[in-house]
Amino acid sequence: MGPNYYHMAYDRFMSLFATTTAHDVHDLSDEELKGMKHKFSGLLDGKSEPLMYPIICESLNEALNLAAQRRKDDVKYRFMDVADWPESSADDLKIDIAMYPNPDSPRAKETYNNVDTSQKAHLEDSPRLPHVGRNAWAWMTVGIEVKYTTVKSAFLFENSSLEEETPILRNSKEGKESQTQLSKYATEMMIRQHRTFVFIVYIASDQARLTRWDRVGCIVSTPINLAKESWKLLNFVYRLGLMSNDELGYDTTAVLATEEELKELIAFRPMNDYAAKRAKEIIDNRVYHPIHKVICSNELTGDTPHFIGKHSSASYSPTGRATIGYVTFNMRGKNGPRLSFRKDYWRPVLPNLRTELGIYELLKAKGVRRIATVIGGGDIANQRTVTQKYLGRRKLAERAHCHIFIEELARPLADYTSSGVMIAAVYHALEAHHDAWVKADILHRDISANNIMLIVNQDAHDDVSVSVRGMLIDWDLSKHRDDLKNEATQAGRSGTWAFMSAISLQYPLKPNELADDLESFIHVVTYLSLQWHHHDQTSLERGKSYSLDTLAEANTMNHDLAEHIHEQYEKSKLGPDGLYIGGVHKLKDNKLGNPPIKLEPRYASSYHIDLVNNLYQLLKAHYATIDFEALALRYSSSQITELATVNEGGPKAQGKGIIPAPIPDIDLELVTSNTTSKAPFVVPKQLQMQPPPTNELAQRTLDTHDAIIRVFYDALVDFKSRSSLPFDTTQDQFHGLSEIAPMTPKGASGAKRKSQSSANTGSKPKKAKSSAADDTKNVQAVSGDLYVVVEGKEDRH
């Protein structure tokens, strides 16, 4: 789902969002306006977009200079032409004009005011030359996007009416591309900075609109005619020059680290290799990912400073939870200086909705194992979204800015180097899931490869070769058992699309239940096995080391695997009632007990192969007891129209082979509630029978954790019996596949997941991350069918 737009009159926009308490606000006087030299004169005379930039900069900088004369401090802003100068050679995301603070400061000369002579030689005698700067997303206060004509603009400018249903988005190919572009800019600013909202000015020809973005949507002003009413934009910029950081949308609880603090961080040398790598990454990137001090609050231990720099993960969407993960320098921790973790996100504010912090406190009180140790956090005071107040019948929830600090440093599950390590980590996550359900009545509802982590032992150099400890994270979508019983009034499913159960994908109105989460654990194993292990569709040459570019090229030639991944994990369609459905191939495989992968026996470990086969025997037994007719009557969005077959072709794999190494220590305990036998697991024959009559309530195979935990346990017993650790992985076989296999349906955002606050039941839950998805910043186009609310109409609904 793209951002939600609200059309607001210019005067109201100014009175609500362009005000300051730091100064007595008044607009530019007639005398001041008369004395300004530029006021956008000759804006279109150059017959090109680049020649509009200096005129815009000169005009707006005059307003900023007048504001600087009134300020009571040394802060001075300047608009700079940054259209041709990206932040780095690796990043080509460029807005046209940016407003920066203190352009003559040492920091500016290191970042946004550092374009050298050779990079601007082509501008000799050009009016652009005095205004040249660099895109520095962590430092820009306000952005401006410019189009020479309105034809390619994101917005319509022909009609400024606030009448209901008046469109403001240009519903053309060029218009949608520009909307996507604008969304990317807003997203990048909010990810790279600590912001509660951002302003972006949109100029097309001699027209302009003001926009304000927060994590619910975008408020857009009525058009400004720069030829006839230039004072409107000049007054807005003048007010910007007077506003405080808080009023400009900065999270003022995040404060730039001092030179003394930076010296302490730079001098810190973690013992663990992985921790040292992460610490170095933060320090080395501090110029364009500046390090800030944030406070971890705890009622028992008080306030503790943590330092954060370049984020380790982020949800690349302008709206929604917008989760950002940071590795933190926890220099005052109870165990001495070490690295920890901060999760930053915007939670929906809804009645009776448990917060993630509250969930963690409950899980801890109930003795749930294999979860993160929360050391502080909560809502950040007075940081809430406002766009939802104006969206009328969309009825989207207010969002609160919150953060959670976690003691452990953890690495992604995908970092594993042996199938046994992966299986052990998933088993530990299953233990956490079992404890949460049995001891605390909590269902996670978002089991995915991204939410299972490998805990780093910071007291060992190479911790993975010593011990394996997995944990289950991200409990913000979890629900209590009692809440699951409530009848769904909208699409009740939650999770990450690739890992969701076949039943959830086929019946989007069906609320999540325990069996759905347990099936997701199975899809985690098969998904990672297809990505990182040799199988019948692997095309990478055994023993060959690929660069990222050559790896992507090799993978994109593997059409069979690309199509298989798309069909199995990403394919979907919009049903007749506006709900996305999928899982056709999953459903067939589950019913037949056929895994979507055939691991290559020459290079795969036998316990890995047995695990996958046994897991699908569980699914076969479970699905044999499901009453699909009853499901269809109660929850069906549409009927299954196809049953595609799994592609079993493709070239034979050649893997890395087996490299001797010690088996790491794995804390292994059989935690099932009923199963105590140490015998290998076999699917009971009675579970392979036909389903019982519909008037009988039969316990299905995945209605408890017992069977699936036993299957994992037996695989790990086999793994631990080995004399050496098999490094049976290959390079990422998904890297680059998004280029030939579409990963989300047209018009649907793959970056977002279904949440309790969404009123758009057609939204598709978030998509799984892959290497290609991580490398490509992809924000879906803002299509014309999104509901656009107009001012003055919201009280009707």
TIDRENSE-883815 format. One record per residue (C-alpha): residue in three letters; x, y, z. Coordinates in steps of 0.25 Angstrom, whole numbers, plus 5000, padded with zeros to 4 digits. Example, Ala and Ser with C-alpha at 12.3 -4.5 7.8 and 13.67 -1.06 7.14 Angstrom:
    r    c1    c2    c3
  ALA  5049  4982  5031
  SER  5055  4996  5029
***
This chain:
    r    c1    c2    c3
  MET  5000  5000  5000
  GLY  5006  5013  4996
  PRO  5005  5026  5005
  ASN  4992  5032  5008
  TYR  4990  5047  5003
  TYR  4981  5058  5009
  HIS  4979  5071  5001
  MET  4979  5083  5010
  ALA  4977  5098  5007
  TYR  4990  5106  5007
  ASP  4986  5115  5019
  ARG  4982  5103  5028
  PHE  4995  5096  5024
  MET  5003  5108  5029
  SER  4995  5110  5041
  LEU  4997  5096  5046
  PHE  5011  5092  5041
  ALA  5019  5105  5038
  THR  5019  5111  5052
  THR  5029  5114  5063
  THR  5029  5117  5078
  ALA  5043  5121  5077
  HIS  5040  5134  5070
  ASP  5029  5144  5068
  VAL  5024  5138  5055
  HIS  5021  5148  5045
  ASP  5021  5147  5030
  LEU  5030  5155  5021
  SER  5026  5169  5020
  ASP  5022  5176  5008
  GLU  5035  5184  5008
  GLU  5043  5172  5010
  LEU  5036  5165  4998
  LYS  5038  5177  4990
  GLY  5053  5178  4993
  MET  5056  5163  4989
  LYS  5063  5163  4976
  HIS  5058  5149  4970
  LYS  5045  5144  4974
  PHE  5046  5133  4963
  SER  5047  5143  4952
  GLY  5051  5136  4939
  LEU  5048  5122  4945
  LEU  5045  5116  4931
  ASP  5054  5125  4922
  GLY  5065  5115  4922
  LYS  5056  5104  4915
  SER  5061  5093  4924
  GLU  5060  5088  4938
  PRO  5075  5089  4942
  LEU  5074  5104  4939
  MET  5062  5106  4948
  TYR  5071  5101  4960
  PRO  5079  5114  4962
  ILE  5067  5123  4961
  ILE  5060  5115  4972
  CYS  5072  5115  4981
  GLU  5074  5130  4979
  SER  5060  5133  4982
  LEU  5058  5124  4994
  ASN  5072  5127  5000
  GLU  5068  5142  5001
  ALA  5056  5138  5010
  LEU  5066  5129  5018
  ASN  5075  5141  5020
  LEU  5064  5150  5025
  ALA  5060  5139  5035
  ALA  5075  5137  5040
  GLN  5075  5152  5043
  ARG  5063  5150  5053
  ARG  5069  5137  5059
  LYS  5075  5138  5073
  ASP  5086  5127  5070
  ASP  5096  5125  5060
  VAL  5088  5115  5051
  LYS  5087  5119  5037
  TYR  5081  5110  5025
  ARG  5084  5110  5011
  PHE  5077  5103  4999
  MET  5088  5096  4990
  ASP  5087  5090  4976
  VAL  5090  5076  4978
  ALA  5083  5069  4966
  ASP  5096  5064  4959
  TRP  5104  5060  4972
  PRO  5100  5047  4979
  GLU  5105  5044  4993
  SER  5114  5034  4987
  SER  5117  5026  4975
  ALA  5110  5014  4980
  ASP  5097  5022  4982
  ASP  5090  5029  4971
  LEU  5078  5034  4979
  LYS  5078  5049  4976
  ILE  5068  5060  4980
  ASP  5069  5073  4972
  ILE  5071  5084  4983
  ALA  5073  5082  4998
  MET  5073  5092  5010
  TYR  5085  5090  5019
  PRO  5089  5096  5032
  ASN  5101  5104  5034
  PRO  5107  5102  5020
  ASP  5121  5108  5023
  SER  5123  5099  5036
  PRO  5134  5089  5036
  ARG  5124  5078  5036
  ALA  5117  5084  5023
  LYS  5131  5084  5016
  GLU  5133  5069  5019
  THR  5119  5065  5014
  TYR  5109  5074  5006
  ASN  5118  5085  5003
  ASN  5130  5077  4998
  VAL  5128  5076  4982
  ASP  5142  5078  4977
  THR  5146  5086  4965
  SER  5147  5074  4955
  GLN  5133  5070  4958
  LYS  5127  5083  4955
  ALA  5137  5087  4943
  HIS  5125  5085  4933
  LEU  5118  5097  4940
  GLU  5128  5107  4937
  ASP  5121  5121  4935
  SER  5108  5114  4938
  PRO  5098  5121  4948
  ARG  5097  5107  4955
  LEU  5112  5108  4960
  PRO  5110  5117  4973
  HIS  5099  5107  4978
  VAL  5106  5094  4976
  GLY  5105  5084  4987
  ARG  5104  5069  4990
  ASN  5093  5060  4993
  ALA  5095  5056  5008
  TRP  5083  5050  5013
  ALA  5087  5050  5027
  TRP  5088  5065  5028
  MET  5077  5071  5018
  THR  5066  5078  5026
  VAL  5057  5080  5014
  GLY  5057  5075  5000
  ILE  5051  5081  4987
  GLU  5048  5073  4975
  VAL  5047  5080  4962
  LYS  5040  5077  4948
  TYR  5041  5087  4936
  THR  5027  5083  4932
  THR  5015  5078  4940
  VAL  5013  5067  4930
  LYS  5023  5058  4937
  SER  5019  5063  4951
  ALA  5014  5054  4963
  PHE  5003  5064  4965
  LEU  4992  5070  4957
  PHE  4992  5086  4957
  GLU  4981  5089  4948
  ASN  4970  5089  4959
  SER  4972  5094  4973
  SER  4958  5090  4977
  LEU  4956  5083  4991
  GLU  4943  5077  4987
  GLU  4942  5062  4990
  GLU  4948  5052  4980
  THR  4956  5063  4973
  PRO  4968  5056  4969
  ILE  4982  5062  4972
  LEU  4991  5050  4967
  ARG  4995  5050  4953
  ASN  4990  5036  4948
  SER  4999  5034  4937
  LYS  5012  5026  4935
  GLU  5020  5038  4937
  GLY  5012  5042  4949
  LYS  5013  5029  4956
  GLU  5028  5029  4954
  SER  5029  5043  4960
  GLN  5021  5038  4971
  THR  5030  5027  4974
  GLN  5042  5036  4973
  LEU  5036  5045  4983
  SER  5033  5034  4992
  LYS  5047  5029  4992
  TYR  5052  5043  4995
  ALA  5043  5044  5008
  THR  5047  5030  5012
  GLU  5062  5032  5010
  MET  5061  5045  5019
  MET  5053  5038  5030
  ILE  5062  5026  5030
  ARG  5075  5033  5030
  GLN  5071  5043  5040
  HIS  5064  5043  5053
  ARG  5052  5050  5049
  THR  5037  5050  5053
  PHE  5033  5056  5040
  VAL  5039  5063  5028
  PHE  5036  5074  5018
  ILE  5038  5073  5003
  VAL  5034  5084  4993
  TYR  5029  5080  4980
  ILE  5031  5090  4968
  ALA  5026  5087  4954
  SER  5028  5098  4944
  ASP  5023  5111  4951
  GLN  5014  5103  4961
  ALA  5018  5098  4975
  ARG  5012  5089  4985
  LEU  5016  5087  5000
  THR  5017  5073  5006
  ARG  5018  5068  5020
  TRP  5021  5053  5022
  ASP  5020  5045  5034
  ARG  5018  5030  5036
  VAL  5003  5030  5033
  GLY  5004  5038  5020
  CYS  5006  5051  5013
  ILE  4998  5064  5014
  VAL  4999  5073  5002
  SER  4996  5087  5000
  THR  4987  5094  4990
  PRO  4996  5099  4978
  ILE  5004  5111  4978
  ASN  5005  5119  4966
  LEU  5020  5124  4966
  ALA  5017  5135  4955
  LYS  5006  5141  4963
  GLU  5007  5138  4977
  SER  5022  5135  4980
  TRP  5020  5141  4994
  LYS  5013  5128  4998
  LEU  5026  5119  4996
  LEU  5035  5130  5001
  ASN  5027  5132  5014
  PHE  5028  5117  5016
  VAL  5043  5116  5014
  TYR  5044  5129  5023
  ARG  5037  5121  5034
  LEU  5045  5109  5032
  GLY  5057  5118  5035
  LEU  5052  5122  5048
  MET  5047  5108  5053
  SER  5054  5100  5064
  ASN  5059  5086  5061
  ASP  5046  5080  5068
  GLU  5037  5088  5059
  LEU  5045  5084  5047
  GLY  5042  5069  5050
  TYR  5055  5065  5057
  ASP  5055  5055  5068
  THR  5062  5063  5078
  THR  5064  5052  5088
  ALA  5075  5047  5078
  VAL  5087  5056  5080
  LEU  5100  5056  5072
  ALA  5112  5050  5079
  THR  5122  5059  5084
  GLU  5137  5059  5080
  GLU  5140  5053  5093
  GLU  5130  5042  5092
  LEU  5134  5039  5078
  LYS  5148  5037  5083
  GLU  5144  5027  5093
  LEU  5136  5019  5083
  ILE  5147  5019  5073
  ALA  5157  5013  5084
  PHE  5147  5002  5087
  ARG  5152  4988  5082
  PRO  5142  4977  5083
  MET  5148  4963  5086
  ASN  5138  4956  5076
  ASP  5141  4957  5062
  TYR  5127  4959  5057
  ALA  5125  4970  5068
  ALA  5138  4977  5064
  LYS  5133  4977  5049
  ARG  5120  4983  5053
  ALA  5127  4994  5062
  LYS  5137  4997  5051
  GLU  5126  4999  5040
  ILE  5119  5009  5049
  ILE  5131  5017  5052
  ASP  5136  5016  5037
  ASN  5122  5021  5032
  ARG  5121  5033  5042
  VAL  5122  5044  5032
  TYR  5109  5041  5024
  HIS  5103  5033  5035
  PRO  5106  5042  5047
  ILE  5107  5035  5061
  HIS  5096  5040  5071
  LYS  5094  5038  5086
  VAL  5081  5032  5090
  ILE  5076  5029  5104
  CYS  5072  5015  5109
  SER  5062  5017  5120
  ASN  5059  5006  5130
  GLU  5051  5008  5143
  LEU  5061  4999  5151
  THR  5074  5003  5146
  GLY  5072  5018  5141
  ASP  5076  5024  5128
  THR  5088  5019  5120
  PRO  5094  5025  5108
  HIS  5095  5017  5095
  PHE  5102  5021  5082
  ILE  5096  5018  5069
  GLY  5101  5021  5055
  LYS  5098  5014  5041
  HIS  5086  5005  5043
  SER  5087  4990  5041
  SER  5073  4988  5035
  ALA  5061  4997  5031
  SER  5047  4996  5025
  TYR  5048  5003  5012
  SER  5034  5009  5012
  PRO  5030  5024  5016
  THR  5018  5019  5024
  GLY  5015  5008  5034
  ARG  5023  5002  5046
  ALA  5036  5007  5038
  THR  5045  4998  5047
  ILE  5059  5002  5047
  GLY  5070  4994  5054
  TYR  5083  4999  5060
  VAL  5095  4992  5066
  THR  5098  5001  5078
  PHE  5111  5004  5086
  ASN  5106  5001  5100
  MET  5118  5006  5107
  ARG  5112  5006  5121
  GLY  5106  4992  5121
  LYS  5106  4983  5133
  ASN  5116  4974  5127
  GLY  5125  4985  5122
  PRO  5126  4992  5109
  ARG  5120  4984  5098
  LEU  5110  4985  5086
  SER  5095  4984  5088
  PHE  5083  4986  5079
  ARG  5072  4997  5078
  LYS  5059  4994  5070
  ASP  5053  5007  5066
  TYR  5038  5007  5060
  TRP  5025  5014  5060
  ARG  5014  5005  5067
  PRO  4999  5007  5064
  VAL  4992  5013  5076
  LEU  4979  5005  5078
  PRO  4970  5001  5089
  ASN  4974  4989  5097
  LEU  4986  4986  5088
  ARG  4998  4981  5095
  THR  5011  4988  5093
  GLU  5023  4980  5089
  LEU  5030  4984  5102
  GLY  5018  4979  5110
  ILE  5019  4966  5102
  TYR  5034  4964  5106
  GLU  5031  4967  5120
  LEU  5020  4957  5120
  LEU  5029  4946  5114
  LYS  5040  4949  5123
  ALA  5031  4948  5135
  LYS  5026  4934  5130
  GLY  5040  4929  5128
  VAL  5040  4928  5113
  ARG  5054  4924  5108
  ARG  5061  4928  5095
  ILE  5056  4942  5094
  ALA  5063  4955  5094
  THR  5067  4962  5108
  VAL  5060  4975  5108
  ILE  5068  4986  5116
  GLY  5059  4998  5114
  GLY  5051  5006  5104
  GLY  5037  5010  5102
  ASP  5029  5021  5095
  ILE  5037  5034  5092
  ALA  5029  5045  5099
  ASN  5021  5055  5090
  GLN  5025  5048  5077
  ARG  5012  5044  5070
  THR  5007  5044  5055
  VAL  4996  5054  5051
  THR  4993  5051  5037
  GLN  4982  5041  5042
  LYS  4974  5052  5048
  TYR  4971  5057  5033
  LEU  4969  5044  5026
  GLY  4954  5043  5029
  ARG  4948  5030  5025
  ARG  4961  5023  5024
  LYS  4961  5022  5039
  LEU  4976  5019  5040
  ALA  4982  5018  5054
  GLU  4991  5028  5060
  ARG  5005  5024  5062
  ALA  5014  5026  5073
  HIS  5029  5026  5072
  CYS  5036  5016  5081
  HIS  5049  5008  5083
  ILE  5053  4996  5090
  PHE  5068  4993  5095
  ILE  5072  4979  5094
  GLU  5085  4974  5102
  GLU  5089  4963  5092
  LEU  5096  4966  5079
  ALA  5091  4956  5069
  ARG  5095  4953  5054
  PRO  5084  4949  5044
  LEU  5081  4934  5042
  ALA  5085  4935  5028
  ASP  5100  4936  5033
  TYR  5100  4922  5037
  THR  5111  4913  5030
  SER  5105  4899  5033
  SER  5092  4893  5032
  GLY  5093  4888  5046
  VAL  5095  4903  5051
  MET  5082  4907  5043
  ILE  5074  4895  5049
  ALA  5079  4898  5063
  ALA  5075  4913  5062
  VAL  5061  4909  5057
  TYR  5060  4899  5068
  HIS  5063  4909  5078
  ALA  5053  4919  5072
  LEU  5043  4907  5073
  GLU  5046  4906  5088
  ALA  5043  4921  5090
  HIS  5030  4919  5082
  HIS  5026  4907  5090
  ASP  5029  4914  5103
  ALA  5021  4927  5099
  TRP  5009  4919  5095
  VAL  5009  4909  5107
  LYS  5014  4918  5118
  ALA  5009  4932  5114
  ASP  4997  4929  5104
  ILE  5004  4938  5093
  LEU  5005  4934  5078
  HIS  5016  4941  5070
  ARG  5009  4942  5057
  ASP  5021  4946  5049
  ILE  5030  4935  5048
  SER  5041  4937  5037
  ALA  5056  4936  5034
  ASN  5058  4950  5038
  ASN  5052  4948  5052
  ILE  5061  4937  5056
  MET  5075  4942  5060
  LEU  5088  4936  5064
  ILE  5093  4941  5078
  VAL  5107  4946  5077
  ASN  5116  4942  5089
  GLN  5124  4955  5090
  ASP  5134  4948  5100
  ALA  5139  4939  5089
  HIS  5146  4942  5076
  ASP  5139  4933  5067
  ASP  5126  4930  5075
  VAL  5119  4922  5064
  SER  5129  4911  5064
  VAL  5128  4910  5079
  SER  5113  4910  5082
  VAL  5100  4912  5075
  ARG  5089  4920  5082
  GLY  5077  4924  5074
  MET  5066  4934  5078
  LEU  5052  4938  5073
  ILE  5050  4953  5072
  ASP  5040  4964  5067
  TRP  5028  4961  5076
  ASP  5020  4974  5072
  LEU  5010  4966  5064
  SER  5008  4955  5074
  LYS  4994  4953  5081
  HIS  4989  4947  5093
  ARG  4981  4934  5092
  ASP  4968  4941  5096
  ASP  4970  4951  5086
  LEU  4971  4941  5075
  LYS  4957  4936  5078
  ASN  4951  4949  5074
  GLU  4944  4948  5060
  ALA  4952  4956  5050
  THR  4945  4968  5044
  GLN  4956  4970  5033
  ALA  4967  4961  5028
  GLY  4972  4954  5040
  ARG  4985  4949  5035
  SER  4998  4954  5039
  GLY  5012  4951  5035
  THR  5023  4951  5024
  TRP  5017  4946  5011
  ALA  5028  4936  5007
  PHE  5027  4929  5020
  MET  5012  4929  5023
  SER  5004  4916  5023
  ALA  4997  4911  5011
  ILE  4983  4912  5018
  SER  4986  4927  5022
  LEU  4990  4931  5008
  GLN  4977  4924  5002
  TYR  4968  4929  5013
  PRO  4972  4943  5017
  LEU  4960  4945  5026
  LYS  4964  4934  5035
  PRO  4971  4938  5047
  ASN  4985  4933  5051
  GLU  4985  4920  5059
  LEU  4996  4912  5065
  ALA  4997  4903  5053
  ASP  5000  4915  5044
  ASP  5012  4919  5052
  LEU  5017  4905  5052
  GLU  5016  4903  5037
  SER  5024  4916  5036
  PHE  5036  4910  5043
  ILE  5036  4899  5032
  HIS  5036  4909  5021
  VAL  5047  4916  5028
  VAL  5055  4903  5026
  THR  5052  4901  5012
  TYR  5053  4915  5008
  LEU  5067  4916  5013
  SER  5071  4902  5008
  LEU  5067  4907  4994
  GLN  5075  4920  4996
  TRP  5088  4914  5002
  HIS  5089  4899  4999
  HIS  5092  4890  4987
  HIS  5079  4885  4981
  ASP  5074  4880  4968
  GLN  5072  4894  4962
  THR  5085  4899  4967
  SER  5094  4905  4955
  LEU  5106  4911  4963
  GLU  5119  4903  4960
  ARG  5124  4895  4971
  GLY  5137  4902  4978
  LYS  5136  4915  4970
  SER  5136  4928  4977
  TYR  5126  4938  4971
  SER  5127  4953  4972
  LEU  5113  4960  4975
  ASP  5112  4964  4960
  THR  5116  4951  4955
  LEU  5107  4944  4965
  ALA  5095  4952  4961
  GLU  5098  4949  4946
  ALA  5099  4934  4949
  ASN  5086  4934  4957
  THR  5078  4942  4946
  MET  5082  4931  4936
  ASN  5075  4921  4945
  HIS  5061  4923  4940
  ASP  5056  4910  4946
  LEU  5060  4914  4960
  ALA  5055  4928  4959
  GLU  5041  4923  4954
  HIS  5041  4913  4965
  ILE  5043  4923  4976
  HIS  5033  4932  4970
  GLU  5022  4922  4969
  GLN  5025  4916  4982
  TYR  5027  4928  4991
  GLU  5023  4941  4985
  LYS  5012  4938  4974
  SER  4999  4945  4978
  LYS  4986  4951  4971
  LEU  4976  4960  4976
  GLY  4963  4953  4979
  PRO  4949  4957  4975
  ASP  4946  4964  4988
  GLY  4960  4972  4988
  LEU  4968  4962  4997
  TYR  4981  4956  4992
  ILE  4982  4941  4992
  GLY  4993  4932  4988
  GLY  4999  4919  4993
  VAL  4994  4910  4982
  HIS  5007  4902  4981
  LYS  5009  4902  4996
  LEU  4996  4896  4998
  LYS  4998  4885  4987
  ASP  5012  4881  4993
  ASN  5006  4881  5007
  LYS  4995  4872  5003
  LEU  5004  4862  4996
  GLY  5015  4863  5006
  ASN  5025  4867  4995
  PRO  5036  4877  4999
  PRO  5038  4889  4989
  ILE  5053  4885  4989
  LYS  5061  4873  4986
  LEU  5075  4874  4993
  GLU  5087  4869  4986
  PRO  5091  4856  4993
  ARG  5105  4857  4989
  TYR  5107  4871  4996
  ALA  5096  4872  5006
  SER  5096  4865  5020
  SER  5087  4853  5022
  TYR  5080  4859  5035
  HIS  5077  4872  5026
  ILE  5070  4863  5016
  ASP  5063  4855  5026
  LEU  5058  4867  5033
  VAL  5052  4874  5021
  ASN  5045  4860  5017
  ASN  5040  4858  5031
  LEU  5034  4872  5032
  TYR  5026  4870  5020
  GLN  5021  4857  5025
  LEU  5016  4865  5037
  LEU  5009  4875  5027
  LYS  5003  4864  5019
  ALA  4997  4858  5032
  HIS  4992  4871  5037
  TYR  4986  4875  5024
  ALA  4979  4862  5023
  THR  4970  4866  5035
  ILE  4966  4880  5030
  ASP  4952  4882  5026
  PHE  4954  4890  5014
  GLU  4939  4891  5011
  ALA  4936  4897  5025
  LEU  4948  4907  5023
  ALA  4943  4911  5009
  LEU  4929  4914  5015
  ARG  4934  4922  5026
  TYR  4947  4929  5021
  SER  4948  4927  5006
  SER  4952  4940  4998
  SER  4952  4932  4985
  GLN  4953  4918  4980
  ILE  4966  4911  4976
  THR  4967  4912  4961
  GLU  4980  4905  4958
  LEU  4990  4895  4963
  ALA  5003  4897  4957
  THR  5014  4886  4958
  VAL  5027  4888  4964
  ASN  5039  4889  4954
  GLU  5048  4878  4957
  GLY  5058  4881  4945
  GLY  5070  4889  4945
  PRO  5085  4886  4944
  LYS  5091  4877  4955
  ALA  5098  4884  4966
  GLN  5113  4884  4970
  GLY  5115  4889  4984
  LYS  5127  4893  4993
  GLY  5128  4879  4999
  ILE  5131  4876  5014
  ILE  5142  4883  5021
  PRO  5146  4877  5035
  ALA  5143  4886  5047
  PRO  5138  4883  5062
  ILE  5123  4882  5064
  PRO  5119  4895  5072
  ASP  5112  4893  5086
  ILE  5097  4893  5084
  ASP  5088  4894  5096
  LEU  5078  4883  5093
  GLU  5066  4879  5101
  LEU  5053  4872  5097
  VAL  5043  4882  5101
  THR  5030  4876  5096
  SER  5019  4875  5106
  ASN  5015  4860  5103
  THR  5026  4853  5095
  THR  5037  4847  5104
  SER  5041  4836  5095
  LYS  5056  4837  5090
  ALA  5052  4828  5078
  PRO  5053  4834  5064
  PHE  5040  4841  5060
  VAL  5031  4834  5050
  VAL  5018  4840  5046
  PRO  5007  4832  5053
  LYS  4999  4823  5043
  GLN  4986  4828  5049
  LEU  4989  4842  5045
  GLN  4990  4838  5030
  MET  4976  4833  5030
  GLN  4964  4841  5024
  PRO  4959  4853  5032
  PRO  4949  4849  5042
  PRO  4934  4854  5041
  THR  4932  4869  5042
  ASN  4924  4867  5055
  GLU  4937  4862  5062
  LEU  4947  4871  5067
  ALA  4961  4864  5064
  GLN  4974  4869  5069
  ARG  4982  4872  5056
  THR  4997  4869  5055
  LEU  5001  4884  5057
  ASP  4991  4887  5067
  THR  5002  4885  5077
  HIS  5017  4887  5077
  ASP  5020  4873  5080
  ALA  5022  4866  5066
  ILE  5030  4878  5060
  ILE  5039  4879  5071
  ARG  5042  4865  5072
  VAL  5046  4865  5057
  PHE  5056  4876  5059
  TYR  5061  4869  5072
  ASP  5064  4856  5064
  ALA  5071  4864  5053
  LEU  5080  4871  5063
  VAL  5083  4858  5071
  ASP  5088  4853  5057
  PHE  5096  4866  5055
  LYS  5103  4866  5068
  SER  5107  4851  5066
  ARG  5116  4856  5055
  SER  5131  4856  5056
  SER  5133  4869  5049
  LEU  5124  4881  5045
  PRO  5120  4880  5030
  PHE  5121  4894  5023
  ASP  5110  4890  5013
  THR  5105  4903  5008
  THR  5108  4911  4995
  GLN  5107  4925  4992
  ASP  5093  4933  4991
  GLN  5085  4927  4980
  PHE  5074  4937  4981
  HIS  5084  4949  4979
  GLY  5079  4956  4966
  LEU  5066  4948  4964
  SER  5057  4960  4966
  GLU  5061  4964  4953
  ILE  5054  4953  4945
  ALA  5044  4948  4956
  PRO  5034  4959  4960
  MET  5033  4958  4975
  THR  5020  4966  4978
  PRO  5007  4967  4971
  LYS  5005  4980  4963
  GLY  5001  4992  4971
  ALA  5004  4985  4984
  SER  5015  4989  4994
  GLY  5024  4977  4997
  ALA  5031  4985  5008
  LYS  5019  4985  5018
  ARG  5012  4975  5026
  LYS  4998  4974  5030
  SER  4996  4981  5044
  GLN  4985  4982  5053
  SER  4983  4997  5049
  SER  4981  4995  5034
  ALA  4968  4998  5028
  ASN  4972  4993  5014
  THR  4969  4979  5014
  GLY  4975  4977  5000
  SER  4988  4980  5006
  LYS  4998  4969  5004
  PRO  5007  4965  5017
  LYS  5022  4969  5016
  LYS  5031  4961  5006
  ALA  5043  4953  5010
  LYS  5056  4960  5009
  SER  5066  4955  4999
  SER  5080  4960  4995
  ALA  5074  4966  4983
  ALA  5063  4973  4991
  ASP  5073  4978  5001
  ASP  5082  4984  4990
  THR  5070  4991  4983
  LYS  5063  5002  4989
  ASN  5049  4999  4984
  VAL  5037  5007  4987
  GLN  5024  5004  4980
  ALA  5018  5014  4971
  VAL  5007  5022  4977
  SER  4995  5019  4969
  GLY  4983  5027  4965
  ASP  4973  5018  4972
  LEU  4978  5021  4986
  TYR  4968  5029  4994
  VAL  4971  5044  4994
  VAL  4964  5051  5005
  VAL  4960  5066  5004
  GLU  4959  5076  5014
  GLY  4946  5079  5021
  LYS  4940  5065  5017
  GLU  4945  5056  5028
  ASP  4934  5059  5038
  ARG  4924  5053  5029
  HIS  4929  5039  5031
***
